[in-house]
Amino acid sequence: MDNNHEIDIKQVVQSAIQYKNYLYKKNKLIILVSIICSFVFCTYSHFKQTQFLAELTFVVEKDASVENFGSASSLIKNFGFDLGGSSSTFSKNNIIELLKSRLVINKALMKRYNVNEKDDLLINHYLEINNYKKEWRENDVKVIDFNEEIKFEHDSIMRIVWKEIVNDNLLIEIDKTESNIITLTFNSINEKFSKYFAESLIQEMSSLYISHQTKQAMNTLSFLQDRADSVFKELKNSEQEYARIKDINQRIVKASGRLKELRLMREVEVLNTMYLEIVKNLEISKITLLNQTPIINIIDTPILPLKKEESSLIIFSILGLFFGLFFSCSIYILKKAINDILD
């Protein structure tokens, strides 16, 4: 057993020496390939356009607890309203996915800003900056303008742009500490576009997030407001009718002549009680809405001039050398291994 093990190790060492000697014989070609790769990487680095990084940090505060309302909390609970500590529909990871969603990005791209001395939609600026429109003109293809009526070709282009932004330009990170700060980084070759798109994206996300979180409370508030307006209108009409009948019945002595007046008085009292109760619930509903409305605090916004992301010639040349060395050695090792098997 030991002898076989020693033979195996000896064969491995001999094989490694053979491969080393084989690569040494090819050292000139390996060096040449490495230099060529380094030159290619340097050329790419030289012609690669400068990227402008727009960084925006924000935090989503949790729902306030019912205790924050002090003595009002017991009154609110008496009417069947639970304001405290409902869990958020969106976790931090869901907020990240929301920022990357096609709905939010598309809405952000449809905002108007002034870029390159031209006031236009961000999607039109994106197509111009990234030479889409230039290529369309050169190839005699109709230039798509998003100021026109939206058609299926607009949706197709928007889908392509969304994928490019999510895959190549947008980075969202969560601070691992207890602060739960979320950092949004967007890069593009245009400084103003980077800044405006990052700001537009957080605005659209905030709007959608708050709308979703408060939808039920808003529906309740809207219902109670409509009901309050309706009951108040009925109460007003009943009061006017009651006052008119009471004036007419001033000279009537018999109780039978005052039946309508009594019915109207009872109706006014009922409507008045209903109205007071609805108004009370309406105010409670407003507190509920206030409690359920999340607060998105933007900590830092992009400020011009933005940070530049430039390619380093030295780093790219070193990467090119290592890539060329690894690539050429791998090819020669594979070639020798195949020849050894065939022999």
C-alpha positions in Angstrom: 0.0 0.0 0.0 2.8 2.5 1.0 4.8 1.6 -2.1 1.8 2.3 -4.4 1.2 5.6 -2.6 4.9 6.6 -3.1 4.7 5.6 -6.7 1.5 7.8 -7.2 3.2 10.8 -5.6 6.3 10.3 -7.7 4.2 10.2 -10.8 2.4 13.4 -9.9 5.7 15.2 -9.2 7.2 13.9 -12.5 4.1 15.0 -14.4 4.2 18.5 -12.8 7.9 18.8 -13.7 7.1 17.9 -17.3 4.3 20.4 -17.5 6.6 23.1 -16.0 9.3 22.3 -18.5 6.7 22.4 -21.3 5.4 25.8 -20.3 8.9 27.1 -19.9 9.6 26.2 -23.5 6.6 28.2 -24.5 7.5 31.1 -22.3 7.9 33.5 -25.2 4.5 32.8 -26.6 2.9 33.0 -23.1 4.6 36.4 -22.5 3.5 37.6 -25.9 -0.2 36.6 -25.3 0.0 38.3 -21.9 1.3 41.5 -23.3 -1.4 41.5 -26.0 -4.1 40.9 -23.4 -2.7 43.7 -21.3 -2.7 46.1 -24.3 -6.4 45.1 -25.1 -7.4 45.8 -21.5 -5.6 49.1 -21.5 -7.3 50.1 -24.8 -10.7 49.2 -23.3 -9.9 51.2 -20.2 -8.9 54.2 -22.3 -12.0 54.3 -24.4 -14.4 53.4 -21.6 -16.6 56.4 -20.8 -16.5 58.0 -17.4 -19.4 57.0 -15.1 -21.0 59.4 -12.7 -22.2 57.9 -9.4 -25.3 59.4 -7.8 -25.7 58.1 -4.2 -28.8 58.5 -2.2 -29.3 57.2 1.4 -32.7 56.9 3.1 -34.4 55.0 5.9 -38.0 53.8 6.3 -39.3 54.4 9.8 -41.5 51.8 11.4 -45.2 52.4 12.1 -45.8 54.4 15.3 -47.3 52.5 18.1 -50.6 53.3 19.7 -48.9 54.4 22.9 -47.7 57.5 21.1 -51.2 58.8 21.2 -51.3 58.9 25.0 -54.7 59.1 26.6 -56.4 59.0 23.2 -55.4 55.4 22.8 -58.0 54.1 25.2 -60.8 56.1 23.6 -59.7 54.8 20.1 -59.8 51.2 21.3 -63.3 51.7 22.7 -64.5 52.2 19.2 -62.9 49.1 17.9 -59.8 50.6 16.2 -56.5 48.9 16.6 -53.7 51.4 15.8 -50.7 49.7 17.3 -47.8 47.8 15.7 -49.2 46.3 12.6 -46.4 44.7 10.6 -45.3 46.3 7.5 -46.2 44.7 4.1 -42.8 45.6 2.7 -39.6 44.3 4.4 -36.3 45.9 3.6 -35.7 43.3 1.0 -39.1 44.0 -0.5 -38.2 47.7 -0.7 -35.1 46.8 -2.7 -37.2 44.8 -5.1 -39.8 47.6 -5.3 -37.0 50.0 -6.3 -36.0 47.6 -9.0 -39.5 46.9 -10.2 -40.5 47.8 -13.7 -43.5 49.9 -12.5 -41.4 52.2 -10.3 -38.5 52.6 -12.8 -40.9 53.3 -15.7 -42.7 56.0 -13.6 -39.3 57.5 -12.7 -38.3 57.6 -16.4 -41.5 59.4 -17.3 -40.6 62.4 -15.2 -39.4 65.6 -16.9 -36.0 67.2 -16.1 -33.6 69.6 -17.8 -30.6 67.7 -19.0 -28.0 69.0 -21.5 -30.0 72.3 -21.7 -33.1 70.4 -22.9 -36.3 69.9 -20.8 -37.6 66.4 -21.6 -38.7 63.1 -20.2 -35.9 61.1 -18.5 -36.6 58.2 -20.9 -35.9 60.4 -23.9 -32.7 61.7 -22.3 -31.6 58.1 -21.6 -32.1 57.2 -25.3 -30.2 60.2 -26.4 -27.3 59.8 -24.0 -26.9 56.2 -24.8 -26.9 56.8 -28.5 -30.1 54.9 -29.2 -31.6 57.8 -31.2 -28.3 58.3 -33.1 -28.3 54.6 -34.2 -31.9 54.9 -35.3 -31.1 57.9 -37.4 -28.1 56.3 -39.0 -30.1 53.2 -39.9 -33.1 55.2 -41.1 -35.3 53.8 -38.3 -38.1 55.9 -36.9 -37.0 57.7 -33.8 -39.2 56.8 -30.9 -40.3 59.8 -28.8 -42.1 59.1 -25.5 -43.9 62.5 -25.7 -46.1 60.9 -28.3 -49.0 58.5 -27.7 -47.7 55.4 -26.0 -47.8 52.3 -28.2 -46.5 48.8 -28.1 -43.1 49.8 -29.4 -42.7 52.3 -26.5 -43.4 49.4 -24.1 -40.8 47.3 -25.8 -38.1 50.0 -25.5 -39.1 50.7 -21.9 -38.7 47.0 -21.1 -35.2 47.0 -22.6 -34.2 50.2 -20.8 -35.5 48.7 -17.5 -33.4 45.6 -17.9 -30.3 47.7 -18.7 -30.8 49.9 -15.7 -31.4 47.0 -13.2 -28.5 44.9 -14.6 -25.8 47.5 -15.3 -26.6 50.9 -13.6 -28.5 50.4 -10.3 -27.1 49.2 -7.0 -29.1 49.1 -3.7 -27.5 48.1 -0.4 -28.7 47.8 3.1 -26.6 48.9 6.1 -26.0 45.8 8.3 -26.1 47.9 11.5 -29.3 48.6 13.4 -29.7 51.9 11.6 -31.3 50.0 8.6 -30.0 52.7 6.2 -30.6 51.9 2.6 -28.1 53.2 0.0 -29.2 53.7 -3.6 -26.4 54.1 -6.2 -27.1 54.9 -9.8 -24.4 55.4 -12.5 -24.5 56.8 -16.0 -22.3 58.7 -18.4 -24.3 61.9 -17.8 -23.9 63.7 -14.5 -27.3 65.4 -14.3 -29.1 62.3 -15.5 -27.6 60.2 -12.7 -28.7 62.8 -10.1 -32.2 63.3 -11.4 -33.0 59.7 -12.0 -31.9 58.7 -8.5 -34.1 61.4 -7.0 -37.0 60.5 -9.3 -36.7 56.8 -8.4 -36.9 57.4 -4.7 -39.9 59.7 -5.1 -41.9 57.2 -7.1 -41.0 54.4 -4.7 -42.0 56.5 -1.7 -45.3 57.4 -3.4 -46.2 53.8 -4.2 -45.0 52.5 -0.8 -47.1 55.0 1.2 -50.1 54.5 -1.0 -50.0 50.8 -0.5 -49.5 51.0 3.3 -52.4 53.5 3.8 -54.8 52.1 1.2 -57.2 50.5 3.7 -57.2 53.5 6.1 -57.8 55.9 3.1 -60.7 53.8 2.0 -62.2 54.0 5.5 -61.6 57.7 5.7 -63.2 58.3 2.3 -66.2 56.3 3.2 -66.7 58.1 6.5 -66.3 61.5 4.9 -68.9 60.7 2.3 -71.2 59.4 4.9 -70.7 62.4 7.1 -71.5 64.8 4.2 -74.6 62.8 3.3 -76.0 62.7 6.9 -75.2 66.4 7.4 -77.2 67.2 4.2 -80.1 65.2 5.5 -79.9 66.8 8.9 -79.8 70.2 7.4 -82.9 69.5 5.3 -84.8 68.0 8.3 -83.9 70.9 10.5 -85.3 73.3 7.9 -88.5 71.3 7.5 -88.9 71.0 11.3 -88.5 74.7 11.7 -91.1 75.4 9.0 -93.7 73.0 10.4 -93.1 74.3 13.9 -93.9 77.8 12.7 -97.1 76.6 11.0 -98.2 74.8 14.2 -97.8 77.7 16.5 -101.5 78.3 16.8 -102.5 74.6 16.9 -103.6 73.4 20.3 -104.5 69.7 19.7 -101.7 67.2 19.8 -102.9 65.4 16.7 -102.0 68.5 14.7 -98.5 68.4 15.9 -97.8 64.8 14.9 -95.7 65.8 11.9 -93.7 68.2 14.0 -93.0 65.5 16.5 -91.9 63.1 13.8 -89.6 65.7 12.3 -88.1 66.5 15.8 -87.4 62.8 16.3 -85.8 62.6 12.9 -83.6 65.6 13.6 -82.5 64.1 17.0 -81.7 60.7 15.3 -79.8 62.4 12.4 -77.9 64.6 14.9 -76.8 61.6 16.9 -75.8 59.8 13.8 -73.8 62.8 12.6 -72.0 63.2 15.8 -71.0 59.5 15.9 -69.8 59.6 12.3 -67.7 62.7 12.9 -66.2 61.1 16.0 -65.3 58.0 13.9 -64.0 60.2 11.1 -61.5 61.9 13.5 -60.5 58.5 14.8 -60.0 57.3 11.2 -57.7 60.4 10.6 -55.6 59.3 13.5 -55.5 55.8 12.1 -54.3 57.1 8.7 -51.7 59.2 10.4 -50.4 56.3 12.4 -50.3 53.9 9.4 -48.5 56.4 7.1 -44.8 55.4 7.0 -42.1 58.0 7.0 -39.4 57.8 4.5 -36.5 59.9 5.6 -34.0 60.8 2.9 -30.6 61.3 4.7 -28.3 62.3 1.8 -29.2 63.3 -1.7 -26.8 63.4 -4.7 -25.0 66.8 -4.9 -23.3 68.1 -8.1 -20.5 67.5 -9.0 -21.0 63.8 -8.6 -18.3 61.2 -7.9 -16.6 59.9 -11.0 -15.8 56.3 -11.7 -12.8 56.3 -14.0 -10.9 53.3 -15.3 -7.3 52.9 -14.1 -4.8 52.0 -16.8 -2.4 50.4 -14.3 -5.1 48.2 -12.8 -6.5 47.2 -16.2 -2.9 46.5 -17.5 -2.2 44.2 -14.6 -5.6 42.4 -15.0 -4.7 42.0 -18.7 -1.4 40.4 -17.9 -2.9 38.0 -15.4 -5.7 37.1 -17.8 -3.3 36.5 -20.6 -1.0 34.4 -18.5 -3.9 32.3 -17.2 -5.5 31.9 -20.6 -2.3 31.0 -22.4 -1.1 28.5 -19.7 -4.5 26.9 -19.6 -4.5 26.4 -23.4 -1.0 24.9 -23.4 -1.7 22.6 -20.5 -4.9 21.4 -22.1 -3.1 20.8 -25.4 -0.3 18.8 -23.7 -2.9 16.8 -21.7 -4.7 15.8 -24.9 -1.5 14.9 -26.7 -0.5 12.7 -23.7 -3.8 10.9 -23.8 -3.6 10.3 -27.5 0.0 9.0 -27.3 
